[in-house]
Amino acid sequence: MQHAKPLPSYLVQRYQGWKATTHAESQNWFRRLGTEAQRPRAMVISCCDSRVHVTSLFGADQGEIFAHRNIANLVPPCEVDGGRHGTSAALEYGVTALKVSHLVVVGHSACGGIKGCHDMCAGHAPELEQETSFVGHWIDALRPAYDATSDIQDEEVRLREMEKRGVVTSLENLMSFEFVKSAVDAGDLTIHGLWYDISEGVLEEYSAEDDKFRAL
């Protein structure tokens, strides 16, 4: 592949440092990870945002969390149309093959995907409305979060609320997958919604009883 280039030197140096320290100090653990099947207890769906590092947030070691990341930590509604659905495939594998016990959707502050959805729905981002925009088509699934916050005039407040309502939208969409619903109904799976404030380090959990997020 003629377009593939050598890895940047700073990444090579960081890898070599990791190999000489973290890996060297725990070789038996890594050999075990490499030879035994993974058995994570939880699956986490979080944003691609480079500022959101869920394994660090929960202090998780390798092998503990089955992680899937996408734009705006979105779970789309179930669609069986023959398309390539990465998030849906990850869900199916996590729930039916790995049989995780917990499924967690983690939203976050200052989310670019949510801002894009807001601007697109408000008519301020025509480039996202083009048929050729992968991002626009993807975040259109968050339109219910935009509609649910239509009465909020302050844009900063509305965006933060959209980030949280986006998590709720994903939780609702999870239940459109029959294998998720069946596992939840059988008591084999619990679903959870979280919102992470990057600046303050605060993690809020969604309560379905009163439809609110509260700090942990």
Buried (B, 14 or more C-beta within 10 A) or exposed (E): EEEEEEEEEEEEEEEEEEEEEEEEEBEEBBEEEEEEEEEBEBBBBBBEBEEBEBBEBBEBEEBBBBBBBBBBBBBBBBEEEEEEBEBBEBBBBBBEEBEBEBBBBBBBBBBBBBBBBBBBBEEEBEEBEEEEBEBBEBBBBBEBBBEBBEEBEEEEEBBBBBBBBBBBBBBEBBBEBEBBBEBBEEEEBEBBBBBBBEEEEEBBBBEEEEEEBEEE
